[in-house]
Amino acid sequence: MDEQRRILENHSIAIVGGRIAEVGKTTDLERMFSSADVLDASDSIVMPGIVCSHSHLYGILLRGAPLKITPPTDFTQILQRVWWPMDEAMSFEDAYASALVACLEFAKSGVTTFADTYSGPNSMQGVLDHIARAVEEVGIRGLIAFEATERHSKDEGFRGLQENVRFAEKTRANPDSKAQPLFSLHASFTVSDDLIRETKNLADKYRAPITIHTSEGLGDVQHNLERYGKRTVERLHDLGLLGPKTVLAHCVNLDDNEIDIIAGTETGVAHNAMSNMLNAVGVAPILKMLEKNVNVGLGNDGYVFDMFENMRTTYLLHRIHHRNPNAIDAYTVLEMATINGARLYGMDKEIGSIETGKRADIIIIKPSILPTPLNPSSAVGHLINTVRGSDVEHVLIDGKPVVKNRNHMTFDLDKAQKISQATASKLWARLENMKPQVDQIR
């Protein structure tokens, strides 16, 4: 995934001090590093670790949940009947348990870096420490944030923002921590102009990226038109939020002018194809964004944590949506899940490709079923059409094994699942008594 997009055969990677020291022919590196430990990657695909550009780790606790609710008929009702009641019910224990098991699932399927936003008005101050603990215990990289919202009150929004400030201050003392700060706003229809401006000011102060859900459902667009006479991206642009360090999640319901604004401000976009399908909000105009050179990464929005499934869905969705079997190619999707995701968060000098000097965040994939040859001309096609997360054999972060021979090396998965199952059972019980959250949308 370097600038030349080279696919090399019979090559090796030398790792020294957690960074890539050399990429070259195997015979040459064996001579140069004759005393090094060797990890055999024969008959395998070696690639940069996957970057999940937008997630909600706590969403994993909803998997299989028997919710006793009136079935939602649109996205606003999904928020009111599912997500907002869950937010109210979340505890610090839930935040830690969900982050732990989600990070392990990410790692096992080759995700080495993710961006996460947590929401929970009753588990706010200090919650990012609980999530960071899980990130550190598993050993993958996470940009983590509390999702500030004024759904209940202006005070709630600014207290959420202060949790991000607190965590950003804390990480200043440990810049090498695997968990790093991210500033997050829920969506423009639940936040005021004042909160948006202050979030931008503080994110700039701490040199941290910002993310916000943008035009995921039509309600976002309609709210901004009715309240401000502007579409969502127009309002965010006028408030100064857009720019190279801002990531807009979803961007499903955009018009051409909004895409031009995103391109002109070098704002990034996190595409969440599977979640958009689940919530039936539509298909994001990703192809138009790519034509305008918008940097687009790939997220899971807290739904399916196997990013190979998300890649494959992205590859297929835009083909059927445009009724064009050439609408998007496999390499473009792979870029979205690697180097583009790293660039979204200003990390492309450190991760996202296998290049000398970068951090050794590397995954080794050995497909369990491979009916056709694996070679430089077929590798990318296999990654999109053949590989599953379970085919990831080794995961290295800073050159250290987090997953080896498909087994976790940092935290016992069975132990983590027992923790998450116990907390999920209690959470599900609380959700039975939760009512839909139909609050005034500001």
C-alpha positions in Angstrom: 0.0 0.0 0.0 2.9 2.4 -0.7 2.6 5.2 -3.2 3.5 2.8 -6.0 0.9 0.2 -4.7 3.5 -2.5 -5.2 2.7 -6.2 -4.6 5.9 -8.0 -3.9 6.6 -11.7 -4.1 9.5 -13.6 -2.5 10.2 -10.6 -0.2 10.6 -10.1 3.5 10.2 -7.4 6.1 12.8 -6.7 8.7 11.4 -5.2 12.0 13.7 -3.5 14.4 12.5 -1.6 17.5 8.9 -1.9 16.6 9.4 -0.3 13.2 9.9 -1.5 9.6 13.7 -1.4 9.1 13.8 -2.9 5.6 11.6 -4.3 2.9 13.5 -6.4 0.3 14.2 -9.7 -1.3 14.2 -12.5 1.1 17.7 -13.7 0.2 19.1 -10.2 0.8 17.4 -9.7 4.1 18.4 -13.2 5.3 22.0 -12.1 4.8 21.5 -8.6 6.3 19.6 -9.9 9.4 21.1 -13.4 9.8 20.5 -13.5 13.6 16.9 -12.3 13.5 13.9 -14.3 14.6 11.9 -15.4 11.6 8.1 -15.6 11.2 7.3 -17.8 8.2 4.7 -16.2 5.9 5.0 -18.6 3.0 1.8 -19.0 0.9 0.3 -16.0 2.8 -0.7 -12.4 2.1 1.2 -9.9 4.2 -0.4 -6.5 4.4 -0.7 -3.4 6.6 -3.1 -3.8 9.6 -6.7 -2.7 8.8 -8.0 0.7 10.0 -11.6 0.9 11.0 -12.4 4.5 10.5 -15.7 4.7 12.5 -17.0 2.4 15.3 -19.0 2.2 18.4 -17.4 -0.6 20.5 -20.3 -0.7 22.9 -22.6 -1.7 20.0 -21.3 -5.2 20.3 -23.5 -5.7 23.4 -26.6 -5.4 21.3 -25.7 -8.5 19.2 -28.6 -10.9 19.4 -30.4 -8.7 22.0 -34.1 -9.7 22.3 -35.4 -6.2 22.4 -39.1 -5.9 23.3 -39.9 -2.8 21.3 -42.3 -1.7 18.7 -40.3 -2.3 15.5 -38.9 1.0 14.1 -39.9 2.1 10.7 -37.2 4.7 10.1 -33.8 5.8 11.3 -35.1 8.4 13.8 -37.2 5.7 15.5 -34.2 3.4 15.6 -32.4 6.1 17.6 -35.4 6.7 19.8 -36.2 3.0 20.5 -32.8 1.3 20.4 -29.7 3.5 20.7 -30.8 6.3 23.0 -32.4 3.9 25.6 -29.2 1.8 25.4 -27.1 5.0 25.9 -29.2 5.8 29.1 -28.6 2.2 30.4 -24.9 2.0 29.8 -22.5 1.8 32.8 -18.7 2.0 33.3 -18.7 -1.8 33.6 -20.5 -2.1 30.2 -18.1 0.3 28.6 -15.1 -1.7 29.7 -16.6 -5.1 28.9 -17.8 -4.1 25.4 -14.4 -2.4 24.6 -12.5 -5.5 25.7 -14.4 -8.0 23.7 -14.7 -5.7 20.6 -11.0 -5.0 20.6 -10.3 -8.7 20.7 -12.7 -9.4 17.8 -11.1 -6.5 15.9 -7.6 -7.9 16.5 -8.5 -11.5 15.6 -9.8 -10.3 12.2 -6.8 -8.0 11.4 -7.9 -4.6 12.6 -4.9 -2.9 14.2 -6.3 0.7 14.5 -9.9 2.0 15.1 -11.7 5.2 15.8 -14.5 4.8 18.4 -17.1 7.1 19.9 -18.9 6.2 23.2 -22.3 7.6 24.3 -23.8 7.2 27.8 -25.1 10.2 29.8 -25.2 8.2 33.0 -21.6 6.9 32.6 -19.7 10.0 31.5 -16.9 11.4 33.6 -13.9 9.0 33.5 -15.5 6.5 31.1 -12.7 6.9 28.5 -10.3 5.5 31.0 -12.3 2.3 31.2 -12.3 2.0 27.4 -8.6 2.9 27.2 -7.8 0.1 29.8 -9.4 -2.4 27.4 -7.4 -1.0 24.4 -4.1 -1.3 26.3 -4.9 -4.8 27.5 -5.5 -6.0 24.0 -2.7 -4.0 22.5 -4.3 -2.5 19.4 -4.5 1.2 18.6 -7.7 3.1 19.4 -8.7 6.7 18.9 -11.4 7.1 21.5 -14.0 9.8 22.3 -17.1 10.6 24.3 -19.9 11.5 21.9 -21.1 14.9 23.1 -24.8 15.7 22.6 -27.3 18.2 23.8 -30.2 15.9 23.4 -31.2 16.5 27.1 -29.6 19.8 27.8 -26.8 22.2 26.9 -25.0 21.2 30.1 -25.0 17.5 29.0 -23.2 18.5 25.8 -20.5 20.5 27.5 -19.9 17.8 30.1 -19.4 15.3 27.3 -16.9 17.6 25.7 -15.1 18.0 29.0 -14.6 14.2 29.2 -12.7 14.4 25.9 -10.7 17.3 27.3 -9.9 15.4 30.4 -8.7 12.3 28.5 -6.7 14.5 26.1 -4.9 16.1 29.0 -4.2 12.6 30.5 -2.7 11.3 27.3 -0.3 14.2 27.0 1.8 12.4 29.7 1.9 9.2 27.7 2.1 10.0 24.0 3.0 6.3 23.2 -0.3 5.0 24.7 -2.2 2.8 22.3 -5.4 4.8 23.2 -5.3 8.3 21.9 -7.8 11.2 22.1 -10.5 11.9 19.6 -13.2 14.6 19.9 -16.7 13.6 18.9 -20.1 15.2 18.4 -23.2 13.1 18.0 -24.9 14.8 15.0 -25.8 18.3 14.0 -29.4 17.8 14.9 -28.6 17.2 18.6 -25.9 19.9 19.0 -25.9 23.7 19.1 -23.7 26.1 17.2 -21.9 26.9 20.5 -21.0 23.3 21.2 -19.8 22.8 17.6 -17.5 25.9 17.8 -16.2 25.0 21.2 -15.4 21.4 20.2 -13.5 22.7 17.2 -11.5 25.1 19.4 -10.6 22.4 21.9 -9.7 19.8 19.4 -7.4 22.3 17.7 -5.8 23.1 21.1 -5.1 19.4 21.8 -4.2 18.7 18.1 -6.8 15.9 18.1 -9.1 14.9 15.2 -12.9 15.4 15.3 -15.7 13.2 14.1 -19.4 13.8 13.8 -22.3 11.7 12.3 -23.4 13.6 9.2 -26.6 13.2 7.1 -26.9 9.6 8.1 -30.7 9.8 8.0 -33.0 12.3 6.3 -34.0 13.7 9.7 -30.5 15.4 10.0 -30.9 17.2 6.7 -34.5 18.2 7.4 -33.7 19.5 10.8 -30.9 21.8 9.5 -33.1 23.1 6.6 -36.0 23.9 8.9 -33.9 25.4 11.8 -31.1 27.0 9.9 -32.1 27.2 6.2 -29.0 25.1 5.4 -28.2 21.6 4.6 -26.0 19.7 7.1 -22.6 20.1 5.5 -23.3 23.7 4.7 -24.0 24.5 8.4 -21.0 22.6 9.6 -18.8 24.4 7.0 -20.2 27.8 8.1 -19.4 27.0 11.7 -15.7 26.2 10.8 -15.9 22.6 11.7 -14.7 21.1 8.4 -11.1 20.6 7.5 -8.3 18.0 7.1 -8.6 16.9 10.8 -12.4 16.4 10.7 -14.0 13.0 9.8 -17.7 13.0 8.8 -19.3 9.6 9.4 -21.8 8.2 6.9 -22.6 11.2 4.6 -25.5 9.2 3.0 -27.9 12.1 2.2 -25.7 14.7 0.5 -26.2 16.8 -2.6 -23.5 17.7 -5.1 -22.7 21.1 -3.5 -22.1 19.4 -0.2 -19.7 17.0 -1.8 -17.9 20.0 -3.3 -17.6 21.6 0.1 -16.2 18.4 1.6 -13.6 18.1 -1.2 -12.7 21.8 -1.1 -12.0 21.7 2.7 -10.1 18.4 2.5 -12.5 16.9 5.0 -12.5 13.1 5.4 -15.4 10.7 5.2 -15.9 7.4 7.0 -18.2 5.1 5.0 -20.2 2.5 6.8 -21.9 0.4 4.2 -23.2 -2.5 6.3 -24.6 -0.2 9.0 -26.3 1.9 6.4 -27.9 -1.2 4.9 -29.0 -2.4 8.4 -30.6 0.9 9.2 -32.0 1.3 5.7 -30.9 4.9 5.4 -29.6 4.7 1.8 -26.4 4.4 -0.1 -23.7 7.1 0.4 -22.6 8.8 -2.8 -19.1 7.5 -2.3 -18.2 7.3 -6.1 -18.9 11.0 -6.5 -16.7 11.7 -3.5 -13.9 9.6 -4.9 -14.2 11.5 -8.2 -13.7 14.7 -6.3 -10.6 13.2 -4.5 -12.4 13.1 -1.1 -10.4 10.8 1.2 -12.8 8.0 2.2 -12.1 5.4 4.9 -14.1 2.4 5.9 -16.0 1.9 9.2 -18.3 -0.6 10.8 -20.4 1.8 13.0 -20.4 -0.8 15.7 -22.2 -3.4 13.6 -20.1 -6.2 12.1 -16.5 -6.2 13.4 -15.0 -8.4 10.7 -13.7 -5.7 8.3 -13.3 -8.2 5.5 -17.1 -8.5 5.5 -17.3 -4.7 5.4 -14.9 -4.5 2.5 -16.8 -7.1 0.5 -20.1 -5.4 1.2 -18.8 -2.1 0.1 -17.4 -3.7 -3.1 -20.8 -5.2 -3.9 -23.2 -2.5 -2.7 -22.0 0.2 -5.0 -22.0 -2.1 -8.0 -25.7 -3.1 -7.4 -26.7 0.5 -6.5 -25.2 1.9 -9.7 -26.1 -1.2 -11.7 -22.6 -1.2 -12.9 -20.3 -4.2 -12.4 -17.3 -1.8 -12.8 -18.5 0.9 -10.4 -15.8 0.3 -7.8 -12.7 -1.9 -8.0 -11.2 -4.1 -5.3 -8.0 -2.0 -4.9 -10.1 1.1 -4.1 -11.9 -0.7 -1.3 -8.6 -2.0 0.1 -7.2 1.5 0.1 -10.3 2.7 2.1 -9.6 0.0 4.7 -5.8 0.8 5.1 -3.9 3.8 3.9 -7.0 6.0 3.5 -8.2 5.2 7.0 -4.8 6.1 8.4 -4.8 9.4 6.4 -8.2 10.3 7.8 -6.7 10.6 11.3 -3.3 12.0 10.3 -1.6 8.7 11.0 -0.5 7.9 7.5 3.2 8.8 8.2 3.1 6.0 10.9 0.7 3.3 9.7 -1.4 2.2 6.8 1.3 0.8 4.5 4.3 -1.4 4.7 7.2 1.1 4.2 10.6 1.6 5.8 10.4 3.7 8.9 6.7 3.1 9.6 5.4 1.3 12.7 5.3 -2.5 12.2 1.5 -2.9 12.3 1.3 -5.9 10.0 -1.1 -8.8 9.5 -0.4 -12.1 7.9 -3.3 -13.9 6.2 -3.4 -17.6 5.2 -6.8 -18.4 3.6 -8.3 -21.6 4.9 -9.8 -22.2 1.5 -7.9 -21.2 -1.6 -9.3 -22.8 -4.8 -7.2 -20.7 -7.2 -3.5 -19.6 -7.1 -2.3 -16.9 -4.8 0.2 -14.5 -6.6 0.7 -10.8 -7.1 -2.0 -10.6 -9.7 -4.6 -12.4 -7.7 -3.8 -11.2 -4.1 -6.1 -8.1 -4.0 -9.0 -10.1 -5.6 -8.6 -12.8 -2.9 -8.6 -10.1 -0.2 -12.0 -8.8 -1.3 -13.6 -12.0 -2.6 -12.0 -14.9 -0.7 -10.6 -13.8 2.7 -12.5 -13.8 5.9 -11.4 -12.4 9.3 -10.9 -15.9 10.5 -8.2 -16.3 7.9 -5.9 -13.9 9.7 -3.1 -16.0 11.2 -0.8 -13.4 12.8 -1.2 -9.8 13.9 1.8 -7.7 14.8 1.5 -4.2 16.3 4.8 -2.4 16.8 6.3 -5.7 15.7 4.9 -7.5 18.7 2.5 -10.4 18.3 -1.0 -9.6 19.4 -2.4 -12.6 17.5 -0.2 -15.6 16.8 -1.3 -18.7 15.0 -4.9 -17.3 15.2 -4.6 -17.2 19.0 -4.7 -14.0 21.2 -1.5 -13.4 22.9 -2.5 -10.5 25.2 -5.8 -11.4 26.8 -7.8 -14.6 27.1 -10.8 -14.5 24.7 -12.8 -16.9 26.8 -12.3 -14.7 29.9 -13.3 -11.6 28.0 -16.4 -13.3 26.6 -17.5 -14.4 30.1 -17.1 -10.7 31.2 -19.1 -9.4 28.3 -21.8 -12.0 28.5 -22.4 -11.3 32.1 -22.5 -7.5 31.6 -24.7 -7.9 28.5 -27.2 -10.0 30.4 -27.6 -7.3 33.1 -27.8 -4.6 30.4 -30.5 -6.5 28.5 -32.5 -6.8 31.7 -32.3 -3.0 32.2 -33.3 -2.4 28.6 -36.6 -4.2 29.2 -37.7 -1.4 31.5 -36.4 1.5 29.3 -38.9 3.6 27.4 -38.3 5.2 24.0 -36.3 8.4 24.3 -38.4 11.0 22.4 -36.7 14.2 23.4 -36.9 17.6 21.8 -34.4 17.6 19.0 -32.7 21.0 19.2 
